[in-house]
Amino acid sequence: MLKIDTDLWRWYHNVSECHYHIQITIKYRKAVLEPHVIETILETLKGFKERFAIHIYKIGFDDNHVHILCQFLPTHSGGDVIGTIKKLTARPCLRIPSVKEQLWGGSFWTDGYYIGTVSNRGTKETILKYIEKQGRKPDDVQLKLFDLE
């Protein structure tokens, strides 16, 4: 029972609105993202929402890295989602002769990545203020806040 036709995704008893900025880099920072390689990646990523419940909103290409804005259920880790994206896009790209010539080791992407959350609800500071005000009446002096550090 997955409903993913809006920004608020509903999955059984859960509701989520988790957006992520992902950046992945080509192995050895090789500048192989030519138009035919970009087309191959875009074609591979079509249908990810229906197949994997990973909605890719935007993709930006530079010569040697890719930025992705996406949404997926919090039941999956960011690393797992990035692994799926890397695995499924690397195979067809490595079949392109010009790419295979530059990336002889059999890997298309580096091992590393960047992932950051993106929120429609505000910045970290906005959320901190929201949490601090929970359960308080305007005349309360004593807060019941706990740091877990």
C-alpha positions as CSV (number, residue, x, y, z in Angstrom):
1,M,0.0,0.0,0.0
2,L,2.4,2.6,-1.2
3,K,1.0,6.0,-2.3
4,I,3.8,8.1,-3.9
5,D,1.9,10.6,-6.1
6,T,2.7,13.7,-3.9
7,D,5.6,14.9,-1.9
8,L,4.1,13.2,1.2
9,W,4.6,9.5,0.6
10,R,2.3,7.2,2.5
11,W,3.3,3.6,3.2
12,Y,1.0,1.6,5.5
13,H,0.9,3.6,8.8
14,N,3.8,5.9,7.9
15,V,4.1,9.2,6.2
16,S,7.4,10.6,4.9
17,E,8.7,13.6,3.1
18,C,12.4,12.8,2.7
19,H,14.3,14.5,-0.1
20,Y,18.0,13.9,-0.7
21,H,20.8,15.7,-2.6
22,I,23.2,13.0,-3.9
23,Q,26.5,13.6,-5.6
24,I,28.5,10.8,-7.2
25,T,31.8,11.0,-9.0
26,I,33.3,9.2,-12.0
27,K,36.2,6.9,-11.2
28,Y,39.6,8.7,-11.3
29,R,37.5,11.9,-11.8
30,K,37.7,11.2,-15.6
31,A,35.7,13.6,-17.7
32,V,33.6,10.9,-19.6
33,L,30.2,12.5,-19.2
34,E,29.7,13.2,-22.9
35,P,26.2,13.6,-24.4
36,H,25.8,9.9,-25.3
37,V,26.9,8.8,-21.8
38,I,24.5,11.2,-20.3
39,E,21.7,9.9,-22.5
40,T,22.6,6.3,-21.4
41,I,22.4,7.3,-17.7
42,L,19.1,9.2,-18.2
43,E,17.6,6.2,-20.1
44,T,18.7,3.8,-17.3
45,L,17.1,6.0,-14.6
46,K,13.7,6.2,-16.3
47,G,11.1,4.2,-14.4
48,F,13.0,4.2,-11.1
49,K,10.0,5.6,-9.3
50,E,7.8,2.7,-10.4
51,R,10.5,0.0,-10.1
52,F,12.2,1.0,-6.9
53,A,10.1,3.8,-5.3
54,I,13.0,6.2,-5.9
55,H,11.7,9.4,-7.4
56,I,14.5,11.3,-9.2
57,Y,13.4,15.0,-9.6
58,K,16.5,16.5,-11.2
59,I,19.9,15.4,-12.4
60,G,22.8,17.8,-13.1
61,F,25.8,16.6,-15.0
62,D,29.4,18.1,-14.9
63,D,32.3,16.6,-16.7
64,N,33.2,14.1,-13.9
65,H,30.3,14.0,-11.4
66,V,26.5,14.0,-11.2
67,H,24.1,15.7,-8.8
68,I,20.7,14.1,-8.1
69,L,17.7,15.4,-6.2
70,C,15.6,12.5,-5.3
71,Q,13.1,11.1,-2.8
72,F,12.8,7.6,-1.4
73,L,11.2,5.8,1.6
74,P,13.1,6.0,4.8
75,T,12.9,2.2,5.0
76,H,16.0,2.3,2.6
77,S,19.3,3.7,3.6
78,G,20.9,6.4,1.5
79,G,23.9,4.0,0.8
80,D,21.6,1.3,-0.5
81,V,19.8,3.7,-2.9
82,I,23.1,5.2,-4.1
83,G,24.4,1.6,-4.6
84,T,21.4,0.8,-6.7
85,I,21.8,3.9,-8.8
86,K,25.5,3.3,-9.3
87,K,25.2,-0.4,-10.1
88,L,22.4,0.0,-12.6
89,T,23.9,3.0,-14.4
90,A,27.5,1.7,-14.5
91,R,26.8,-1.4,-16.5
92,P,25.5,0.2,-19.7
93,C,28.0,3.1,-19.5
94,L,30.9,0.7,-19.4
95,R,29.7,-0.9,-22.6
96,I,30.4,2.4,-24.4
97,P,33.8,2.1,-26.1
98,S,35.1,5.6,-25.3
99,V,34.2,5.1,-21.6
100,K,35.7,1.6,-21.5
101,E,38.9,2.9,-22.9
102,Q,39.3,5.5,-20.1
103,L,38.0,3.4,-17.3
104,W,39.9,0.2,-17.8
105,G,39.5,-1.2,-14.3
106,G,35.8,-2.1,-14.7
107,S,34.5,0.5,-12.3
108,F,32.5,3.5,-13.5
109,W,31.8,5.4,-10.2
110,T,34.1,6.1,-7.3
111,D,33.4,4.3,-4.0
112,G,32.5,7.5,-2.2
113,Y,29.5,9.8,-2.5
114,Y,27.8,12.8,-0.8
115,I,24.3,12.7,0.5
116,G,22.4,15.4,2.3
117,T,18.8,15.9,3.3
118,V,16.7,18.6,1.8
119,S,13.6,19.8,3.6
120,N,10.5,21.8,2.7
121,R,10.0,22.4,6.4
122,G,13.0,24.7,7.0
123,T,16.6,24.8,8.1
124,K,18.3,22.9,10.9
125,E,17.8,26.1,13.1
126,T,14.1,26.2,12.3
127,I,13.6,22.6,13.3
128,L,15.7,23.1,16.5
129,K,13.4,26.1,17.5
130,Y,10.3,24.0,16.7
131,I,11.5,21.2,19.0
132,E,12.3,23.6,21.8
133,K,8.8,25.0,21.7
134,Q,7.1,21.6,21.9
135,G,5.0,21.1,25.0
136,R,5.6,24.6,26.3
137,K,3.0,27.2,27.3
138,P,4.1,30.8,26.8
139,D,4.5,31.3,30.6
140,D,6.6,28.1,31.2
141,V,10.1,28.9,32.5
142,Q,11.6,25.4,32.7
143,L,12.2,23.5,29.5
144,K,12.3,19.7,29.3
145,L,15.0,19.4,26.7
146,F,17.7,16.8,26.5
147,D,20.9,16.7,24.5
148,L,22.0,13.3,23.5
149,E,25.6,14.2,22.9
